[in-house]
Amino acid sequence: MADKVIVATDKAPAAIGTYSQAVKVGTTVYLSGQIPLNPTSMELAGDDFESQVIQVFENLQAVCQAAGGTLADMVKLNIYMVDLAHFGKVNEVMGRYFQQPYPARAAIGVKQLPKGALVEMDGVLEL
């Protein structure tokens, strides 16, 4: 089995629990969930959904870069929202960060997210 390499960066929020920002095994990187915390203040990036989803993509981008990749290397993206009515906004903002071919994706409605966040995302990169 390939060695596990822990990926960490101060350009994304520090883990707020017993997990790593990402783990690289061979050429695959498993990204932990990112909520819209500003990595400097560790506070939510605004109360509105768009501000929060932008911060999540910025956080994911920072972890991808720390792993030696970019969002273009993402093959699977999971999006968790407390209100699925924001599905269209996710697509709009995602279009600013991704170009075809898009990663496989799931959009899941959840009751609650850490720190009162409106959105959380995790994913898998293949480098």
Buried (B, 14 or more C-beta within 10 A) or exposed (E): EEEEBEBBBEBBBEEEEEEBBBBBEEEBBBBBBBBBBBBEEEEBBBEEBBBBBBBBBBBBBBBBBBBBBEBEBBBBBBBBBBEEEBEEBBEEBBEEBBEEEEBEBEBEEEEEBEEEBBBBBBBBBEE
